[in-house]
Amino acid sequence: MDLMQCGCHCIKCGSTDLKSEQIGEIESDGYFDMHHTCRKCNVHFDHLEGDVFDFCKVCGYESS
């Protein structure tokens, strides 16, 4: 599900072709946490923290 475009780049390959998923509730200021999956190199990462996941039960992601 592509929920937004935030201008992020993949932390592995630099691509802007990302699948983005909201992972938290929308805060009063309109902000929400999100994870990205790069469509080019398939890395899955946290938008703010930069953590990379091999498996993410929140998004249903599993590295192949």
N, C-alpha and C positions, 0 to 999 in steps of 0.2 A: 504494500500500500504506500503510495507516494502522498504524503500529507502536506509537504511544504518544500520550498526551495530556500536554502539558507546560505548558499554561496560557499559551502564547505568543500574541501578537497580531500580525497582519500589520503590517509596518513601513511599509506604504503607506497602507492604509485602516483599520487597527485591528481588523479582523474576527478572530474566534477560530475561524472555519470554515476550518481548514487541513488540507491533505493533508501528512503527515509521513513522511519516509523516512530510515532509518538509512543513513549513508554511510561509516561506519567500523566497525572491529572493536570489540567490547565490551571495555572496559578491566577491569583487576582490581577496580576500585571499582564496576563496574557501569555506568559512564558510557560513552556513545558519541556521536559527532558525528551531526547530522541536518540535513537541509534541509527547508524547508516550501514548499508552494505554496498560495497563497490561493485558495480556491474562489470568492471573491467578485470579486476584481480580477485574478486570475491572475499576480500577482507571485511569483517564485521566489527564495528567500533562504536564507542560511546562518543557522542557529539562534543561534550565539554571535557570529560576526563581524559579522553584519548585512549581508554582501555580497549584492547583488542580481545575478541572472544572467539574461541574455537567452537563453542556451543553457547547458545543463548535461549533459555527456555521462555523468556519474555517475548521474544520475536519469533521463536520457532526456528532459529538459524542453527545449522550444523555445518562445519567446514567439510569440504569434500576432497 
